[in-house]
Amino acid sequence: MIFRYRIIMYLRTTDREGGIIDIPARHVQQVLSIAGISNPTELGESELTTGQVAALSPLLGFRADVLRYRYHLETLAIDPLRA
């Protein structure tokens, strides 16, 4: 299995997806540390705090808007043998 990580933004007013930010491999360890993820292979989403979003935004190069969006870190598993 290959694990990938991304930040998903949900609009606070509608809970609809407002954007996705893929985490580059070079930043994965730092992002997981900031997000407080102890098991990097556990699939699913973890909601990020305002402080975590503030720390991640300059690292990943996005402008955070915590009044408009809720941010979650998602862990995905990809099976390289499947088409």
C-alpha positions as CSV (number, residue, x, y, z in Angstrom):
1,M,0.0,0.0,0.0
2,I,1.0,3.5,-0.7
3,F,-0.3,6.2,1.6
4,R,-1.2,9.7,0.4
5,Y,-2.3,12.7,2.4
6,R,-4.4,15.7,1.5
7,I,-6.1,18.6,3.2
8,I,-9.8,18.9,2.4
9,M,-11.6,22.2,3.0
10,Y,-15.4,22.1,3.8
11,L,-17.5,25.2,3.6
12,R,-18.9,26.0,7.1
13,T,-22.2,27.2,5.7
14,T,-23.0,24.1,3.6
15,D,-20.5,21.3,4.6
16,R,-19.8,21.0,0.9
17,E,-16.2,20.4,-0.3
18,G,-14.5,23.7,-1.0
19,G,-11.1,22.5,-2.1
20,I,-8.4,19.9,-1.8
21,I,-4.7,20.4,-1.2
22,D,-2.4,17.4,-1.9
23,I,0.5,17.0,0.5
24,P,3.8,16.7,-1.4
25,A,5.9,13.7,-0.2
26,R,8.7,16.1,1.0
27,H,6.3,17.6,3.6
28,V,4.4,14.5,4.8
29,Q,6.4,14.0,8.0
30,Q,6.2,17.6,9.0
31,V,2.5,17.8,8.2
32,L,1.7,14.7,10.2
33,S,3.7,16.1,13.1
34,I,1.8,19.4,13.1
35,A,-1.5,17.7,12.7
36,G,-0.7,15.4,15.7
37,I,-1.2,12.2,13.7
38,S,0.4,9.3,15.7
39,N,-0.6,6.5,13.3
40,P,0.1,7.6,9.7
41,T,-1.5,4.5,8.2
42,E,-4.9,4.9,9.8
43,L,-7.3,5.8,7.0
44,G,-9.8,8.6,7.3
45,E,-10.0,12.2,8.2
46,S,-8.9,14.2,11.2
47,E,-10.2,17.7,11.7
48,L,-7.5,20.3,12.1
49,T,-7.5,23.1,14.7
50,T,-7.1,26.8,13.8
51,G,-3.6,26.6,15.1
52,Q,-2.7,23.6,13.0
53,V,-4.1,25.3,9.9
54,A,-2.1,28.4,10.7
55,A,1.1,26.3,10.9
56,L,0.3,24.3,7.7
57,S,-0.7,27.2,5.4
58,P,2.8,28.8,5.0
59,L,4.4,25.3,4.7
60,L,2.0,24.2,1.9
61,G,1.5,27.6,0.4
62,F,-2.2,28.2,0.8
63,R,-4.1,31.1,2.4
64,A,-6.1,29.8,5.3
65,D,-9.7,31.1,5.9
66,V,-10.9,29.4,9.0
67,L,-14.0,31.6,9.2
68,R,-15.2,30.2,5.8
69,Y,-13.8,26.6,5.9
70,R,-13.2,23.7,8.2
71,Y,-10.0,21.8,7.4
72,H,-9.4,18.1,7.6
73,L,-6.3,16.0,7.0
74,E,-7.2,12.9,5.0
75,T,-5.2,9.7,4.8
76,L,-5.7,7.6,1.7
77,A,-4.3,4.1,0.8
78,I,-3.6,3.3,-2.8
79,D,-2.9,-0.2,-4.0
80,P,-0.3,0.1,-6.8
81,L,-1.3,-3.4,-8.1
82,R,-4.9,-2.4,-8.9
83,A,-5.8,-0.7,-12.1
